[in-house]
């Protein structure tokens, strides 16, 4: 897919049953995610936008394994602050309100513990 190109490093996290998710900054300045299912005929999904209608991004989104019912969680740096989105059952959630106090951030990462 033409959207699956990035000039920046990607972020990856494990999913259940040997799967994986990766996030990246597309060359069109939008954040994308792809999931990997080793049992699927086409193991990688096409790139899916993490946010719609957002500002162009300047840094790649980061991803970590999910907790509390989410398969994964991603952090996306927007001018208004860092927004978090979660992956559950193959669908990314709408972004949560920007995390308080993050409007001046130029980079963010996300991590979880079991």
N, C-alpha and C positions, 0 to 999 in steps of 0.2 A: 504494500500500500504506500502511496506517496506520503501519507501522513506519518509513517513509521520511521522518519528520519529525525535525527537530533544532532546538534553540534555540541551538546553538553553531556556529561555523564548521566546514566540512567540510575534509578533506585530500584532495588528488587527486594521482595520479601517472600517467605514460604507460605504456601496454602496447604490445606489438608490433602492427604492422599498423593503426595508427591507433586502437587501443583505449585504454581508460582504466580506472582503478580509483579509487573514492573511499571514504573511511571517515568515519564520523560517530557522534556520540553520540545515540542515540535518546531520545525523551522519556520512555522507560521506564528510563533509566540504563544501558542496555546498548550495547556497541559493535557497529556494523554495517559491512558493506562491500557495495558494488554494483560490478559491472563493466559496461563499455560495449564492445560489439562493433559497429562501424559496418556490418558485412555481415549481421547477424542481423535477422530479421523484427521481433523485439522487442529493440531494441538494448541496453536496460538490463535486467540481471538483477534479480530481487526482492532485497530486503535479506537478507543472510545474517549471522547472529551470528558475531562474531570469536572469542568465547569462550563456553563453556557452563559453567554452574555457578559462575561467578566472582562476586565482590562487585559491588554496584552501582558504576558508574564516576562520577566527578565531572568528568572532562575527556575531550574527544574523542580517539579514537585517531588517530595520524598514519601516513601511508603514503609510501613511496618506491618507485621502480623497483627491481626485484630484481636480484640478481647470483648467480653460482654455481648456475645452474639454477632459481632462483626467478623468477617473473614479477614479484612485488612483495613487500615486507616491511613489516609494520605494527608499531608500538610501542603497547602498551596499558598505562596506568598502573593498577596494582592496589595495595591496601594493603601487600602483601608485597614489592612492587617492580615494575619495568617488565618486562613479558613481551613477547616477540617472537613473531610468527606470520608465516608465509610463504605466498604464493599460488603454486601450481604447477598447471598444467593445469586451472584452474578450481576448485581445491579449496584451502581454507585448512588449514594444518597445526595440530596441537594446539600450545598454547603451550610455548615452551622454559621452563626453570626461570627464575625471576626473575633479572635481571641483578644481579650482586653489587654491593652498595653503593647500591642505588636505592630502598630501602624508604621513605626519607623524602621522596622526590621527589613533587611535586604536578603536574608537567608533564614531558613528554618529547617529543622529535621524532626522526625517523629520516631519514637521508640516505645515499645510496650514490654511488660514482663509477664510471664505466665501466672 
